[in-house]
Amino acid sequence: MVPTKGIPYPAGDPALGPDEEKAWRRLLVQTALKAVSTAVHVPTVFKPGEN
Amino acid sequence: MKIVHYVNQFFAGVGGEEKATVGPEVRQAPTGPGRKLASLLGDEHQIVATVFCGDDYAASNDSAAGEILELIRSTGAEMLVAGPAFTSGRYGIACGRVAAAAHKAGLLSLAAMHAENPGVAEAAPAPVVATGLTAREMAATLEKVALAVRKLASGESLTRDDGLVGTGARHNRLAGSNAASRAVDLALARLAGDRSATEIPMPDFGAVTPAGPISDPSQALVALLTEGGLVPMGNPGRLESARATKWLRYPLDELPALEEGTHISVHGGFSTVIANADPNRILPLDVARELRDEGAIGTIYAEYFTTTGNGTSVADGARYGVEWAAELRKQGVQAAILTST
């Protein structure tokens, strides 16, 4: 599970400018790719950009 | 007692996944596991017919349980046994719905499946007997089912000792002491270290074993999924804004990104203004394409799956999960990114 910033925009953040928001979304997807490449056995949180 | 047995297309010997769409049919004899069950029941109870249906047909059509019930009634049986479905999601859901429909129609009914099968929640008020995980445990499971059949046929109710799971039918009975003393007894039991004593077991949502990791996203087929109610403009599949009863699939093909005006969210649980101004905020297609072009993702699956996660029942949600996983595996998808609103 990758925590994001708000229920109405799980892959975005309207408080950011267009370029910054896209960079944030890209970081979320990169973190998700890291998550699906990692062995887990219990519910596990992958914070965006960490690890 | 005359018994009709419900199984899926696989246990009826009709075929595997390629026959999952076949509609319900009846055979005037025990079939597949029904033969072993019939021999365990001896002369006292007879399996007079088998009704079978493809898993996709039975779990995906709202009318399926009613159609199957008509066939069940046509056999003249007094009792229905559905399954065992073990951990098969669609088969379990079909067994649960068929058992519930037959129970409501006045037949004695019994379903058999693993305690964590999403079909358990569909069966109430018909009883469900727990089974092992897979058909490798068929022999032991059928013995348990035969015992439960005998007990139900003799007019008794099943208990946890018979393997009963789920809520089943609720019956009124007179308790030995009033609610206040029972509550104090439970509180004292808890203080003394008993963590399980309760009169109202909390729902158990089960546990899902996480999929194994993929070795290399740059070689993988990756799907984008959402429960954010994202649909093409005009909502052609009429996805509900709340309490969704279905999930839908729409093409992504080689779309570079989602655009305002091509896709909208019909989710009724939040304001969709921000999402609709840039639908990539719900389904991150634009950056997924960039990462694909740069080689960080192998391929993006050519469709996205969508439903609305807003007041959706746990049973429906579990069913969509089972169906999505089965479909993605069939399509060779190795990883999925599911956005949750």
Interface residues (C-beta under 8 A of the other chain):
Chain A: I7 P8 Y9 P10 A11 G12 P14 K22 R25 R26 L28 V29 Q30 A32 L33 V36 S37 T38 A39 V40 H41 V42 T44
Chain B: P210 G212 P213 I214 S215 D216 P217 V222 T226 G228 G269 F270 S271 T272 I274 A275 A277 D278 N280 R281 I282 L283 P284 D286 V287 A288 E290 L291 A296 I297 A335 A336 I337 T339 S340 T341
